[in-house]
Amino acid sequence: MLKLFLILSTVMVASCHLLHAGDTPPHYLYKVLSVEDWKASQGSKQVKLSADDSAFIHLSTEEQLPLILEKYWVDVPHYVILKLDSSRLKGKLVLEANPGGSNRYWHLYDGSIPIDAIVLPR
């Protein structure tokens, strides 16, 4: 039993992902950002983000993208969608509902999006 606990603890510390055992992030998560933030990220080791991501970084699953785009980006003529390898994100991923909401989204706390976590801009 102790050996199993040590293995699980090592996995949890190494990936820095799990808040609850059942809340395993999908392999890919997505981040929508402005073209300006994308351009500012070029040549950096991590993605430059807007002030909207200061408390935590807002992420979504592929299935949630249409809702996010419709709700927050509908009036923005150009934006960049990053497909991210969630295992390469730095910080703590938490699946939670926004205040007053019932849909749960992945939020990255105390972390960043390293450039090498980007699978491709979409």
C-alpha positions in Angstrom: 0.0 0.0 0.0 2.8 2.4 0.8 4.5 1.7 -2.5 1.3 2.5 -4.4 1.0 5.8 -2.5 4.5 6.8 -3.3 4.0 6.0 -7.0 0.8 8.0 -7.1 2.4 10.9 -5.2 5.3 10.9 -7.6 3.0 11.1 -10.6 0.9 13.9 -9.1 4.0 15.9 -8.2 5.6 15.4 -11.5 2.6 16.4 -13.6 1.3 19.1 -11.1 -2.3 18.5 -12.4 -4.7 16.8 -10.1 -6.9 18.4 -7.6 -9.3 15.5 -7.4 -8.5 12.0 -8.4 -11.3 11.9 -11.0 -10.3 15.2 -12.6 -7.7 14.1 -15.0 -7.0 16.7 -17.7 -7.4 15.7 -21.3 -4.2 15.3 -23.3 -4.9 18.5 -25.2 -6.3 21.8 -23.9 -6.8 25.0 -25.8 -6.0 28.6 -25.2 -7.4 31.5 -27.2 -5.3 34.7 -27.3 -5.1 37.9 -29.2 -2.8 38.2 -32.3 -0.9 40.8 -30.3 -0.2 38.4 -27.4 0.8 35.7 -29.9 3.2 38.1 -31.6 4.6 39.2 -28.3 5.2 35.5 -27.4 7.5 34.9 -30.4 11.1 34.4 -29.3 10.0 33.9 -25.6 10.1 30.7 -23.6 6.5 31.1 -22.6 3.3 32.5 -24.0 2.6 36.1 -23.2 -0.9 36.5 -21.8 -3.4 39.3 -21.2 -4.4 40.7 -17.8 -7.5 38.5 -18.0 -5.2 35.6 -17.1 -3.5 37.2 -14.1 -5.2 35.2 -11.3 -5.2 32.0 -13.4 -4.9 31.0 -17.0 -8.2 30.2 -18.7 -8.2 27.0 -20.8 -10.8 24.9 -22.5 -11.3 21.5 -24.1 -11.9 21.2 -27.8 -15.6 20.7 -27.2 -15.8 24.0 -25.2 -14.1 26.1 -27.9 -17.2 27.1 -29.9 -18.9 28.4 -26.7 -15.7 30.3 -25.7 -15.3 31.8 -29.1 -19.0 32.8 -29.3 -19.0 34.3 -25.8 -15.7 36.2 -25.7 -14.3 36.4 -29.2 -17.2 37.0 -31.5 -16.4 40.7 -32.0 -12.7 40.1 -32.4 -11.8 39.8 -36.1 -8.5 37.9 -35.6 -7.3 35.6 -32.8 -5.0 32.6 -32.3 -6.1 29.3 -30.9 -3.3 27.3 -29.3 -3.5 23.5 -29.0 -1.6 22.6 -25.9 -0.1 19.4 -24.6 -1.5 19.5 -21.0 1.3 17.4 -19.6 3.8 20.2 -20.5 2.0 23.0 -18.8 3.7 24.5 -15.7 1.5 24.9 -12.6 -1.6 23.3 -11.2 -4.5 22.5 -13.4 -7.9 22.7 -11.7 -11.3 21.8 -13.2 -13.8 24.2 -11.8 -16.9 26.2 -12.6 -16.6 30.0 -13.0 -18.5 31.9 -10.2 -22.2 31.6 -10.8 -21.8 29.1 -13.6 -22.3 25.4 -13.9 -19.9 24.5 -16.8 -16.5 23.4 -15.6 -13.3 24.7 -17.3 -9.7 24.0 -16.8 -7.8 26.8 -15.1 -4.0 26.8 -14.6 -2.9 28.3 -11.3 0.6 29.5 -10.4 1.9 28.6 -13.8 2.6 29.4 -17.4 2.3 28.1 -20.9 5.8 27.1 -22.1 6.3 27.5 -25.8 7.2 23.8 -26.0 3.7 22.9 -24.8 2.2 24.3 -28.0 1.3 21.5 -30.4 0.1 24.0 -33.0 -1.7 27.2 -33.4 -5.2 26.3 -34.8 
